[in-house]
Each structure stands twice: as C-alpha cells, then as structure tokens.
Amino acid sequence: MSVVPYSDAAEVLKYLHSKLGAHFHQLHEQRKQLDRASPVFALEHDLGQSDIELLFDSVRAAVARGLGIRYRASWLPYVVYAAESGYNYTGGEYWPTFERATPGWHSDHRDYIKRWYQKFADEYGGAVPTGAFATNFTIIAWPLTNAVLPKYLQRQLAELLYDFRGGLSSTLLDDPDELGTSLAVRAHSYSDRFQIFCQNTALLGQVAAALLSGENEESPYLVKSTLQRLLEGLSRERQSRQWLISAQHAASRIRAVGFGPRTSVTGIPKRERHLPTATDPKFFLRFFEGAWNPFASLPDLTPLSKSDPRVYNELKSLRGKVTGGSRPVPIGALVFGGQEITFSSWPDASKPFVQLDRSTVANAILAEKCVMTSGPYWLYRREDFGLAIEVKGRSLRPGHDYILVCEDTQEPPTLSWIEPVPLRVSGATAYRLNVPAQLTETDTMALITYGLSVHSKIFVRPAGMVASSWDGEGTVEWLAGEPAIIAIRSEFTAVHCLAYVNGNPHLIPWPEGQAELIFSLDGLDIGTHDLRVTLLGVNEQPLTQGSLAITIRDPQIRPQTATAGEGIRMLASPARPALAEIWDDRASITVSGPTDIDADLLVILRGDDGSKLVEIEQKIRLPIDHKHWAMYVKNLRNSRHFNDFYDEAESCEIVVRRDGIGMASLAAERGFQPIRWRFLKKHDGSSYARLIDRTDQGRTRIEYFKVSSPLTASLCEVSATVELISSGGLLRAKSDQLEAVSLAPTNPNDLMMTGGARPYIPHVGKSVAGVMKLVDAHRLWAGAELPADPFAVYHQHSVLEAITRANAMELCGRYWAAVEHQLEKAEEPANYLEEMQGAIGVSYGQKKLAGKIASSLYRWLEWDTLVSGFAEIIESTLWDCGVRDQPSAAKFLLTLASKPGEILEWSTSSREYLLGRVIRTPVLLRAARFSVLGTRALNGDGDE
C-alpha cells in the first residue's frame, strides 16, 4: 500500500473531491430523468483500484494530522471512505471498527460524517436513511444506507428474492418503490438486522430491481461497477448465487411473457362485483354428532401490513376476536395461516369479521380486507366425509348437493327439494338443497329471487396443476408462480370464446370438434382477478356466459412452525418472539400433536456468527400447553449447560420432532439491540458486566441498582466494565431514547455463605407522585432482561414483591400494614385469610364486602375469573366512592394490588383519577389486595 505524505494529503483530497463531484453530478442528472427519481449512493463512486487506494491513504493521513479545516474542505472522499466502511460492516459496533482502521479518529469527529452526508444528499441527490434505524442511529445510518447493501445482509436479500420469485410481476419490476414495499412485507421471518434494512422500502426496491436486471444487463438504479460488485459478493457463496440466479430467471420470464395482446373486440360490458380476496376467511361446515357445525379458516394476514408496517406488529402481539366466535384468537395466530375458528353464534356480516384488542391501525384494514360473504344467505357445496365448502358466488349446478344457511329471521326458497337440517349455532338455520338434474323455470326463478344462480350450459374451472383452493363452482386460488390454467366446457358448439380478464377483452378460437377449451393466464399479479367469458357462435352471436373469481395468493414463506394439518405444529405467543422473551417467560409456546405421544425437544444456542454453542435434548410428551412449556423453560434455565452459554448466545433454535409424525421448529434471535449488556465470569466465580454500545451519540448513562436498595441508582463509568457485587442487582444503560435493562448475575458461592440480600423500600408518601415512584420501579425490575442465573430470578421476584407490598402498606393504612408484615414472614399464607378479611374495614358495608370476597376466593383461581368476579362484587363500592364511567376500574385495582408496574398501560388521566380515588378510599385497594393474596394462598402459592 502506498503512503501519502502529510504535506500532499490536502492536494490529493482536493483532486479526488473534484473527480467525485463531477461523477456524482452526472449521475444525479441521469437519475432525475427517471419516471421516479432515484437516489445516488456514495458507493457508486466508480473509482478504479489505484484511486480508491489513494483515497484511503489520503483520508487516513488527514485524520492522523487532526482533520484540520484545510483537510475538511474536500469532503467527498470522506463520504466515500465511510460508505466503503459501511459496505464491510458486519453488524457489530461500527465506531470501534472504524477507529481501528482510521488511526487518529475521535468521537468528536462523528458529526462531520453526518454533515457531509446531508450535504451529499442536498447537492448530489444522495440516499437518505429512513425508518427506525435512522431514528436511533442518526450518524451511522448515513454511511450504511449509502453502502447500498452491506456484505452481512447480502445472503438474506438473495434468499428473499428467491422466496418471492413467484410473486414478481411486470408491474413490480417496473416500480422499485412498490417492489420494495412488497418485499418488506415478507421480511418478518428474517433476522432482526435484515428487517431493519427493509424498513427503507425505497432503498430495498431499488437494490432488488437492480439485482433482478440480470448479470449482463445494466440497471438505471445502480452504476455497472457497483452492481457488478454486489453480484460478485453474492456469488462468493454457492447457495446465495443459486438463489439469485433463480430469481433473475423468474424476472426474465415475466418480462418476456404475458396473457397476450389486448384486442379491440367489444361485447360484454364490464360489470362490477365484489371479489373475494386472499385475506378473506374461508367458511366450511362439518357434519358430526348429528348436526352441521360452522367453521372458518383464517389465512396468513401478514400481507395486510403492506399498507402500513405497524399492522404486522399488532397482528403478532394483540389478541383477536371473531364476531360470533366461541373463543378469542390466540395472540400471534393471525400471522400464520390455517387458524380454525369455531362459532357459538352465526357471525353478523354487517360487523367486522375479526378485530384486535387495543388496535390503533390494524382494525380498519381488517374490516375492509378480511371479510365474510354478505348475507342473509350462504351457500355450501357438499363434499365427501361430512364436509361442505362455501360457494362464495352462490351458484348452483344441477344434480349436485348443497347446504343453504340463512339468518334465522329469513325464510328459505319455497321448493319441493329443500329440507331443513340441524345447524349447531344460534342465529341461523340450515337447509339441504338436493338440486335435481333438470330445473324448471319456476325453480330457477325462485332461486334467483333469493340471490342464487344456476349454471348448467357452461362450466369454467381450473385445470392442470391442482389449484391451491377451489370451491367447485366460481372461486379459485393459485399461489403466485403457479400456472393459472383455465378449462371451459359447454354443451353448445362455439366458434370463439370472448374472455374478459379484469374488463380487458381477449378473443380465443374454440378448438374445432372439441367440447372443452383450455388456455393459460400468464403474468397475473398478486390479488383478485375477475374472469368473465362469453361463448360466440357462427355469426358471433352470444351462446352462453360464465365467470370465475381468481385469486393469486401472496407466496408467503413457509413458517418454520409447520402448517395446520401437519403431524406436529408449534405456535408462539406473541408470534416470532425474541430470544429473551422466550427464556424470560414473556412469551409462551404451545405444541400440538397426537395425544400422549413422546417426542424430542431440542434447544440449540448459537453465537453471533451462527456457530453452535450448545445443544440440549430432552424427552417431552405431546401436546404441550402454556403451563407445560413454562415448566420446560424453568428446567432448561436451571441447566448448567444452558446457563454456561445463554449470555453469549445471539440466537436459538427450538425443535420438536418425532419420527413418523413430523417436526416443527422455531428460531429466535436476541435481536439487533443498539445497546446491550454482556456478562462475563472470573475464575473466582464473581462477574463483571460490559456494555455493548452500537449507538453513535456518545451520551450513554449507566446506572446500577442493588437488590438491597432497588429504588436507588449508583452511576458508573461508561468506558469501564462494571464490577458486580455477589447479590447481583440491576443495570440500566440509557442513551437518548434507547435503553438496555438487565438483571445482573449473582455469585452463588458467596450467597450461600452470606445469605441473600433483603430489599429495602423507603417511604414515598401517600400521593399520586409517591405511588408512581413505586410503579416505575416495579416496571423497571419486572421488564429487565434475565441472565442465565436462577438466583437472579429469585432476587427479581423478591424485589417485585417488596415493592408491591410497600405500595399496599403505604396506601391501605396501619391495620392492613400489620397483616402485610405477618404475611411477609408466614410459611402458610392460607392461615391468615381471616386476618386479611378482618383488616378490610370495620363498617357494616366493609365487613359485608370482605365476606363476599372471602366466600368467592375458591372460585377465582384463574386471572380471568378473578377479574370478572371481583368486578361484580366491587361494583357497588366503586359507585358509592364516586367512581363512575370507568369500566376497567376493577381490573386496575387488581393490577395495582398484584403488579403495580402494569398500571402504566392505563392512560395518564384514567390512572391519576383512579389512584386519587384509592388514596381517598383505601378500602378499594384493601379489597383488591385481599382478593389477590387470598387466591394465591388457595392456589398453594403464597408469593405469586
């Protein structure tokens, strides 16, 4: 490598600045001529190898001399230098790597990078970072965005393009913005870091469009040298190269083919009708126990997040409710296809079919895009084995058997071949339609009156490869990439078929002497398409008409958890949880499969580079519900093999398998965390903490809370490691809006000798502000990430109980405080039920309230029954205390009495109002605390 003399660095930088300026200006002018102006990337510098080496040397020489004003005047070489560093970024800490490669670089210089990139964007149309990554990393987001596609993301983009190759269309290939949006919707199953990259949908689309242009083709979105560089990077790994080649071939085919030229033939006017969408539920009936039973199958609803990325987060983390459904939809189930819904009452078609609790954006989209067929009549075609599938077009065919469902306020058609059949659901009735082979004109008119139609002279159906879904009449689905082959059979002798695809006419010759016409619809975009056909005779006179609603379904990536109908299926709630959520018991996993069958549970922890750290295998018994999973998590967390590697792990894989039945797996990452704690052990058993800080603000603050004083923080040096005391504690790092909170591991050997620390909670005063100090502290300790140390978990539990107890003692008065002191030391809390009942109050009304609670405790052993039962009992007391128009007041009281940190879920106004009422009327909290502690005691768990 050549070395630039310090005296020459400024001149070299000036030369390079001028050369780069001319190049980027020309590129900017070219990009502005595109239909949609495309940005210029700093990586598109197009410098030869000798010039890039000269640039590196001159930048390093300038930095080594202190980066004075004469070196900063020529700023474009620094923009290119930072982009080259971003291209080689591996996802770790950006600035330490940058500083090692650039001797003399200081944190004070970082702001120059941001200013220069902003100037690059203003003067040369440079790429501008967007999304959450740009918000959290206001400096390094610039060089990473201008690096186009850093090396550590290239493999995943190749895989995404391969997975989506069937969803490509000519429209997407010509519109990078739309292509980026479509690809981003499918990125949810990829790594956290890749998802962050995909948030900049414009950048994603431009890079994808360029890569899909082909190895020997030029792209208007990237200069040839940069595109070639990306292709060479992707080609270094065999699998990535194969993925990309397959995606490029699919794109080439789409550019070359289509359904055929549009003709000027006129005939059928375009008729508007509601077409089913890929996100609509599929209804069906099953016959068992002497009656027809209605069901609905929900598809994967993640495509709905295309219009708003926030929709996906709500779908995976909020509980759903289906109108008429017998139970709520489990959290996370809406991002996996195949969720079956059972009904206690027939769904009201005038209401949204599915809605999410506490949704702010998804419900409006669900109401429009996940819709049941309108009523008041629904038609089902009977199949074998007691199954009937909904015919959304409500068309019947002579000689076939159907079930007609009517709202119970409606009458069925008056026909001799209709008879009632039992339907196990309220709000609707069912009838069997055994359609005769020959229908009279009277029968046909009667059916039409009720919104039903009859097809007898023409049959339009899917042909060739078995369609993904086909209702037997007028609705069909294919996955994008599957051939959409249509067959038309008619009793008439036709000369031509006039086919309207979404209103666009195509005239197709009918094969002479044949009763059936087969043709292919190529290049249909993802979505719903309306096919209407008219058969024309010798003189082009219309003979008969038919229709088909075609849905091209989004080619969603197959979930690792397996799909419905497979032998073993694993579901996580919330969907796709992070590694810490699984092992901190903030997420739950269920595994369905054959009853009372042994299977293998395999847990693999992996390091930052994907290498296997440890593999743990144990026997389990299927199926696994939430409670059983919690037991397995507890056992694994207590395993030495797990604990030795957990803090080092960046991802894990959970596999459940049984030979001859199936396998399901779930991968979870720790996730891309801007700041994160890492714990390391010394030879003597003590531990220390190191903060991994990927931020670029330089304003990080570190606080250390001890178990003995969980509300008081000690400040620590940011640059140094934190030595941990034997009892562990809690560490919090804050940098602007970012925060990393983790419990610290303990030294078990010291704890055995000295005993555990006892939390001390100071008095905070009987006020809203005082209560909120305890609430915030509870939220802090409850939400901390857990290390692989069961003693730390025990200390967390002790702190949370101490805060909750202190809050009750502060607000409920000295008589109740005395009971709390007794319970703190009690070995058997159930022995103190009478003391708790007596401490509720001395007035007649308070004693009556306490008696009602005491007599109901045995019925409140689950949280839901506790909330509903307590709400009923406390209602009159709330009214007497002036609490009105607060439907969640009872739940608030129980939450304050058990997990005070969670009252932050209430709005500020509601929270402060209810806290004020509790302070003025302590009996409200005493009643709630008695209910919580009493049910715990009867559950045999005095602590939780």
Summary of the structure (lengths in Angstrom):
residues: 944
radius of gyration: 33.4
end to end distance: 65.8
largest distance: 103.4
contacts: 3068
relative contact order: 0.05
helix: 41%
strand: 23%
